[in-house]
Amino acid sequence: MKLITRISLFITIIYLAACGEQGVQGTSYFSSFQGLNSAEALSPTAVKLTWNLDSAYSEYKIYENDSVNPLRSETFSTAQVGNLSPSTDYSYMVSGYSSTAGEKFMGGKFSVRTMDRFTGLPLGGVVVLSGTEIKLSWTLNSEKAKYRIYQKEQGAAWSFATPAGILNGSNEYRATGLTSGKTYCFFVVAEYLDGTSEPAITNTATVDAAAPCQLLTTAIIGLPSVSVSSVIPGGFPWFWTSNGNASFKTEIY
């Protein structure tokens, strides 16, 4: 009985030691710090930086562009840097620091460009395709952006809780099932990886002023072709129609 108890105690001690070093799953949160792993644009005003945690360091200092002073320090393996300018190139380095090891720079600089601003849905981006369909198109400011499309009949209220469509990294949408003879208004919002979006939808008057509207009409089918004879000085030109709907009346002025 004593032998069995001692063996069980020995196994328990080994198991606890393993958990203390690497965790229950047998893996470690730490690895060798080699500087930045990635720099990714999240929006027109923010980027994300990542690196490996290393047990030799207690914190990591972030340097932006050519500054000799750190932007700030982090204790985790990722950082989001905000309040940046759109369509702008930035460079970053990260150092590891501890009171015993001091500050160590590993790897090189990473460059990243913030996204362009979303310019919204232009008036020219609303095109009637048929009596029940309208195509919307806009400038794609990033393939990582998500676009929410809102539509309403002119004079009605916007329903921002239920967009007509959501697109990821695409700049073309077709609104279908519309009613001919009615005017529809459209508004597109870009959403980014940092949780921000533009343009704002908090003021409906501002949205109404910016949203292009389009009267949906049905193309007239069966219009005739109108021909004219050669003009002779002193003579009167002759006009005639062909290949049209016989019930249509053509008047020439």
Summary of the structure (lengths in Angstrom):
residues: 253
radius of gyration: 32.7
end to end distance: 117.3
largest distance: 131.5
contacts: 642
relative contact order: 0.12
helix: 12%
strand: 37%
